[in-house]
């Protein structure tokens, strides 16, 4: 469901009296039946939207700002909506609404943007995307920070990526000495413009934490480009959207590509996002075992390249 459709689900107090509803903020409610049909990320967006539009002076920060900006985040089913009041202490904890928390942080005007929403009277104040990515690393850790920074860089032109990297570096410099800034520095060192999903970013960081540097989006021939490549081991992360539609066809295509890779003397490992989240060590063990096996295969028939080759055998042949 797109975001405009999600916002249209919200009802005002008068309408909420006519049907069973959940209260998301002082003046935003959602019908219970509609809420039950939503996926987790859709619920999180509505919670952030409701809290943000209901806060006149506070600013959505960290993960909550990332959700509003549409940046990649890793799932957290217990995440509170996080707000900060620039230049002021947060309100007493006893007055915080359920599911909302306040962070004490200084946010200069340059790091805040105002979003006028389509719904009359609704205005969101959020940290800018760059400040948001830095704060995600500060507040939630290096992994989350890399995912957020990769999201900003993904599918941007080289010139745009350089501009974003410059802004990230400058923002991290401005926040020197702030709590968690070391996380932001590390996330900046590990961020990349090649990632195409949050889980590709996560897997790359899982490996980097263990001293393993895998190359991203390298071409093996003209028609195969693994998410990550470690020597002769191709690592693929299943995309939830691709698998949701035409799952049987997608699965057959995946098998055909992997069989072609093996003929070129590569090994292949494939992981679902849920497995990475629930069994990280098991994923790493499998990668290490397959990497050891790949080193016994001899030189690859088709070496990997950064640029896409002009010619090459199709894996469907």
C-alpha positions as CSV (number, residue, x, y, z in Angstrom):
1,X,0.0,0.0,0.0
2,X,1.4,3.4,-0.9
3,X,1.8,6.1,1.7
4,X,-1.0,8.3,0.5
5,X,-3.4,5.4,0.9
6,X,-2.0,4.6,4.3
7,X,-2.6,8.2,5.5
8,X,-6.1,8.1,4.2
9,X,-6.8,5.2,6.7
10,X,-6.4,7.7,9.6
11,X,-9.6,9.1,11.1
12,X,-10.2,12.1,13.4
13,X,-11.7,11.8,16.9
14,X,-15.3,12.4,15.7
15,X,-15.1,9.6,13.2
16,X,-13.4,7.3,15.6
17,X,-16.5,7.2,17.8
18,X,-18.4,5.4,15.0
19,X,-16.2,2.3,14.8
20,X,-13.6,0.3,16.8
21,X,-10.3,2.2,16.4
22,X,-6.8,2.3,17.7
23,X,-5.5,5.6,19.0
24,X,-2.1,6.5,17.4
25,X,-1.9,10.1,18.7
26,X,-4.1,12.8,20.3
27,X,-6.0,13.4,17.1
28,X,-5.2,10.4,14.9
29,X,-7.0,7.1,15.0
30,X,-7.0,4.0,12.7
31,X,-9.9,1.5,12.3
32,X,-8.9,-1.8,14.0
33,X,-9.8,-3.8,10.9
34,X,-7.6,-1.7,8.7
35,X,-4.7,-1.9,11.2
36,X,-4.9,-5.7,11.4
37,X,-4.5,-5.9,7.6
38,X,-1.3,-3.9,7.5
39,X,2.2,-5.2,7.4
40,X,4.7,-4.2,10.1
41,X,6.5,-1.5,8.1
42,X,3.1,0.1,7.2
43,X,2.1,0.2,10.8
44,X,5.5,1.8,11.7
45,X,5.0,4.5,9.1
46,X,1.5,5.4,10.4
47,X,2.8,5.5,14.0
48,X,5.6,7.8,13.1
49,X,3.3,10.0,10.9
50,X,0.7,10.3,13.7
51,X,3.2,11.1,16.4
52,X,5.1,13.5,14.1
53,X,2.0,15.5,13.0
54,X,0.7,15.6,16.5
55,X,4.0,17.2,17.8
56,X,4.0,21.0,17.2
57,X,7.6,21.7,18.3
58,X,9.2,18.3,18.4
59,X,11.2,16.8,15.5
60,X,11.2,13.1,14.4
61,X,14.7,11.8,14.7
62,X,16.8,8.6,14.2
63,X,14.9,5.6,12.9
64,X,11.6,7.4,13.0
65,X,12.8,10.1,10.7
66,X,14.3,7.4,8.4
67,X,10.9,5.7,8.2
68,X,9.3,9.0,7.1
69,X,12.0,9.6,4.5
70,X,11.6,6.1,3.1
71,X,15.1,5.1,4.0
72,X,16.1,1.5,4.5
73,X,15.8,0.2,8.1
74,X,16.2,-3.2,9.7
75,X,13.1,-4.6,11.3
76,X,12.5,-3.8,15.0
77,X,9.0,-4.8,16.2
78,X,9.5,-3.0,19.5
79,X,10.9,0.3,18.2
80,X,9.4,3.4,19.8
81,X,8.7,6.6,17.8
82,X,11.5,8.9,18.7
83,X,11.2,12.7,19.0
84,X,13.4,15.5,20.1
85,X,12.7,19.1,21.0
86,X,15.4,21.3,19.6
87,X,17.0,23.6,22.2
88,X,14.9,22.3,25.1
89,X,14.9,19.4,27.5
90,X,12.4,16.6,26.7
91,X,9.1,16.5,28.6
92,X,9.0,14.4,31.8
93,X,9.0,10.7,31.0
94,X,5.6,10.2,32.8
95,X,4.0,12.4,30.1
96,X,5.3,10.4,27.1
97,X,2.5,8.8,25.1
98,X,2.6,5.0,24.8
99,X,5.0,3.9,22.1
100,X,6.8,7.3,22.0
101,X,10.1,8.3,23.5
102,X,12.0,11.6,23.6
103,X,15.7,11.9,23.0
104,X,17.7,14.8,24.4
105,X,19.8,16.2,21.5
106,X,20.7,19.5,20.0
107,X,19.4,19.9,16.5
108,X,20.3,23.1,14.6
109,X,17.9,24.5,12.0
110,X,20.2,23.3,9.2
111,X,19.5,19.7,10.2
112,X,15.7,20.1,10.2
113,X,13.2,20.1,7.3
114,X,9.5,20.7,7.4
115,X,7.2,18.5,5.3
116,X,3.7,19.9,4.5
117,X,1.5,16.9,4.1
118,X,-1.4,16.4,1.7
119,X,-3.9,16.1,4.6
120,X,-4.9,19.7,5.6
121,X,-3.2,20.8,8.8
122,X,-0.7,18.0,8.9
123,X,2.9,19.1,9.1
124,X,5.9,16.9,9.8
125,X,9.2,18.2,11.2
126,X,12.0,15.7,10.7
127,X,15.8,15.7,10.6
128,X,17.3,15.9,7.1
129,X,18.1,12.6,5.4
130,X,21.9,13.1,6.0
131,X,21.5,14.0,9.7
132,X,19.0,11.2,10.0
133,X,21.5,8.6,8.7
134,X,24.2,9.9,11.1
135,X,21.8,9.8,14.1
136,X,20.6,6.3,13.1
137,X,24.2,5.1,13.5
138,X,24.6,7.1,16.8
139,X,21.4,5.9,18.3
140,X,21.0,2.4,16.9
141,X,24.5,1.2,16.1
142,X,26.9,0.7,13.2
143,X,24.9,-1.9,11.3
144,X,21.8,0.3,11.2
145,X,23.9,3.3,10.3
146,X,25.5,1.5,7.3
147,X,22.0,0.5,6.1
148,X,20.8,4.0,6.4
149,X,23.8,5.5,4.6
150,X,23.7,2.9,1.9
151,X,20.1,3.8,1.4
152,X,21.0,7.4,0.7
153,X,23.7,6.4,-1.8
154,X,21.8,3.6,-3.6
155,X,21.1,4.2,-7.3
156,X,22.5,7.7,-7.3
157,X,24.9,9.1,-9.9
158,X,28.6,9.2,-9.0
159,X,28.4,13.0,-8.6
160,X,25.3,12.8,-6.3
161,X,27.0,10.1,-4.2
162,X,30.1,12.3,-3.8
163,X,27.9,15.2,-2.6
164,X,26.1,12.9,-0.1
165,X,29.4,11.5,1.2
166,X,30.7,15.0,1.7
167,X,27.6,16.0,3.6
168,X,27.8,12.9,5.8
169,X,31.4,13.5,6.6
170,X,30.7,17.2,7.4
171,X,27.8,16.3,9.6
172,X,29.8,13.7,11.5
173,X,32.5,16.3,12.0
174,X,30.0,18.8,13.4
175,X,28.8,16.2,15.9
176,X,32.3,15.3,17.2
177,X,32.1,14.4,20.9
178,X,28.4,13.5,20.8
179,X,27.2,10.2,22.2
180,X,27.6,7.4,19.6
181,X,29.5,9.4,17.1
182,X,32.2,6.7,16.9
183,X,29.4,4.4,15.5
184,X,28.7,7.0,12.8
185,X,32.4,7.2,11.9
186,X,32.6,3.5,11.5
187,X,29.3,3.3,9.5
188,X,30.7,6.1,7.2
189,X,33.9,4.0,6.6
190,X,31.8,1.0,5.7
191,X,29.0,2.6,3.7
192,X,28.7,1.9,-0.1
193,X,26.9,3.2,-3.1
194,X,26.7,-0.3,-4.6
195,X,24.1,-1.9,-2.3
196,X,20.6,-2.5,-3.6
197,X,18.8,-3.5,-0.4
198,X,19.0,-3.3,3.4
199,X,19.9,-7.0,3.7
200,X,22.7,-6.8,1.2
201,X,24.1,-4.0,3.3
202,X,23.6,-6.0,6.5
203,X,25.3,-9.1,5.1
204,X,28.2,-7.0,3.9
205,X,28.7,-5.6,7.4
206,X,28.3,-9.0,9.1
207,X,31.2,-10.1,7.0
208,X,33.2,-6.9,7.5
209,X,32.9,-7.3,11.2
210,X,34.8,-10.6,10.8
211,X,37.5,-9.2,8.5
212,X,35.9,-10.5,5.3
213,X,35.8,-8.0,2.4
214,X,33.3,-9.1,-0.3
215,X,33.0,-7.2,-3.5
216,X,29.5,-5.8,-4.5
217,X,27.6,-6.2,-7.8
218,X,30.5,-7.6,-9.8
219,X,29.7,-9.0,-13.2
220,X,30.4,-12.7,-13.9
221,X,29.9,-12.7,-17.7
222,X,27.3,-10.4,-19.3
223,X,24.2,-11.6,-17.5
224,X,25.0,-12.6,-13.9
225,X,25.8,-10.0,-11.2
226,X,25.8,-11.5,-7.6
227,X,25.0,-9.3,-4.7
228,X,28.3,-10.1,-3.1
229,X,31.4,-11.9,-4.4
230,X,34.1,-13.2,-2.2
231,X,36.8,-14.8,-4.4
232,X,34.9,-17.5,-6.3
233,X,31.9,-17.5,-3.9
234,X,28.8,-15.7,-5.1
235,X,26.5,-14.6,-2.2
236,X,22.9,-13.7,-3.0
237,X,20.2,-12.3,-0.7
238,X,16.6,-13.1,-1.7
239,X,14.4,-10.1,-2.3
240,X,11.0,-10.3,-0.6
241,X,9.3,-8.4,-3.4
242,X,10.7,-10.6,-6.1
243,X,9.6,-13.7,-4.2
244,X,6.1,-12.4,-3.4
245,X,5.1,-12.5,-7.1
246,X,5.8,-15.4,-9.5
247,X,7.7,-17.3,-6.8
248,X,8.0,-20.5,-8.8
249,X,9.4,-18.7,-11.9
250,X,11.8,-16.7,-9.7
251,X,13.0,-19.9,-7.9
252,X,13.7,-21.6,-11.3
253,X,15.6,-18.6,-12.6
254,X,17.7,-18.5,-9.4
255,X,18.5,-22.2,-9.8
256,X,19.4,-21.8,-13.5
257,X,21.7,-18.8,-12.7
258,X,23.4,-20.7,-9.9
259,X,23.9,-23.8,-12.1
260,X,25.5,-21.6,-14.7
261,X,27.8,-20.0,-12.1
262,X,28.9,-23.5,-11.0
263,X,29.8,-24.4,-14.5
264,X,32.1,-21.3,-14.6
265,X,33.8,-22.7,-11.4
266,X,32.1,-20.5,-8.8
267,X,30.3,-21.6,-5.7
268,X,27.0,-20.0,-4.7
269,X,25.3,-19.3,-1.4
270,X,21.8,-17.9,-1.1
271,X,20.1,-16.5,2.1
272,X,16.7,-15.2,3.0
273,X,16.5,-12.0,5.1
274,X,14.8,-13.8,7.9
275,X,17.6,-16.3,8.2
276,X,20.3,-13.6,8.3
277,X,18.4,-12.0,11.2
278,X,17.7,-15.2,13.1
279,X,20.8,-17.3,12.3
280,X,23.7,-15.0,11.6
281,X,26.3,-17.4,12.8
282,X,24.9,-20.2,10.8
283,X,25.0,-18.1,7.7
284,X,28.6,-17.2,8.3
285,X,29.6,-20.8,8.9
286,X,28.0,-21.7,5.6
287,X,29.8,-18.9,3.8
288,X,33.2,-20.0,5.3
289,X,32.6,-23.6,4.3
290,X,31.6,-22.7,0.7
291,X,34.5,-20.3,0.4
292,X,36.9,-23.1,1.4
293,X,35.4,-25.4,-1.2
294,X,35.5,-22.7,-3.9
295,X,39.2,-22.4,-3.4
296,X,39.6,-26.0,-4.7
297,X,37.9,-25.4,-8.0
298,X,40.8,-23.9,-9.9
299,X,40.7,-20.6,-11.9
300,X,37.2,-19.4,-13.0
301,X,36.3,-19.8,-16.6
302,X,34.8,-16.4,-16.6
303,X,36.7,-13.9,-14.3
304,X,34.5,-11.3,-12.5
305,X,34.7,-7.7,-13.7
306,X,33.4,-4.3,-12.4
307,X,32.2,-3.2,-15.9
308,X,29.6,-5.3,-17.7
309,X,31.2,-7.3,-20.5
310,X,30.0,-6.5,-24.0
311,X,29.6,-10.2,-24.8
312,X,28.8,-13.3,-22.9
313,X,26.8,-16.5,-22.7
314,X,23.3,-16.2,-21.2
315,X,22.6,-18.4,-18.2
316,X,19.3,-19.5,-19.8
317,X,21.1,-21.1,-22.7
